[in-house]
Amino acid sequence: MRHPVYVGGDGALLDVAEAIAADWAALGVRGSFLARNLDTGEQLGFDVEEMVPLASVVKVPLALVVLDRIAAGALDPAHPVTLDPARSSVGHTGLAAFRYPATVAVGDLLLQMLAVSDNAAADALLDLVPVADVEARLRAWGCGDIRMRHRLNHMYECAAGAAAHDFSLALELAVRDERAGRHTIATLDPAYANVGSAAALVALVRRVWCDEISVPGATAELRRLMGLQVFTHRLASELRADTLRWSGKTGTFLHLRHEIGVVEAESGDRVAMAALTRAGRCAGLAPDVDLAIGVAGREAFEALRR
């Protein structure tokens, strides 16, 4: 039986990390979790170095690279981009769900990508800043445990190819392969997927919130855009209060259910989090897993408040 590797010292923080891991295991969920107070450095979590396919969480580093280009004057945020649904990426939100061609500015593609997780907007941005350029910039910034290897639509292409366009079968394959330790769908294989670890993702958002990466204009805009995410069913679900602000990005694909972000309190507390999960059952909807992620976020925040 596999046992998680914990961080959090040997006191109350470790107890919280162990309780979260036990809650997830009871639901048949494998995953990584890390929460860190941005000011004190205290943290708690488990399996924080494990490399996991990121799904739409990869849109955060992509956005930062695009915003860095904009800040350098190499890309105009008002530049218009026309997307044709006949050739755009698969998705249920934003431009990916459009039926007719639309022209959108680069800055608004960023908004669509982060606020409603628009795959078509993400891949349109990758037409302007290719995958290789994103990867190179992440290396230059020292983000070695975050890898961008492919466009967003490639996830769906690989799933469709492995399951003959039957996404119920693709979900069954993903769950079966998770148990067996193999990968029929290439974009679920950490060796080929867009991947990252909880530790690397928390380090990235810490640098964004502390203006220690790219330039302040780019990091400030990324913080603003992450604060506009419309999905609040995971980490934000148990952090709803007038005195709290959540800024995050979810990632969902087949059995993957993720979120990263930062909760900020009026008291001044700032806690960065990354929850990366793989469900052990075939379910398109898993509100119990989403709730468990939310409970983890609340418990971690309360434990790490000063």
Secondary structure, 3 states (H helix, E strand, C coil): CCCCCEECCCCHHHHHHHHHHHHHHHCCEEEEEEEEECCCCCEEEECCCCCEECHHHHHHHHHHHHHHHHHCCCCCCCCEEEECCCCCCCCCCHHHHCCCCEEEEHHHHHHHHHHCCCHHHHHHHHHHCCHHHHHHHHHHCCCCCEECCCCCHHHHHHHHHHHCCCHHHHHHHHHHHHHHCCCCCHHHCCCCCCEECHHHHHHHHHHHHCCCCCCHHHHHHHHHHHCCCCCCCCHHHHCCCCCEEEEEEEEEECCEEEEEEEEEECCCCEEEEEEEEEECCCCCCCHHHHHHHHHHHHHHHHHHCC
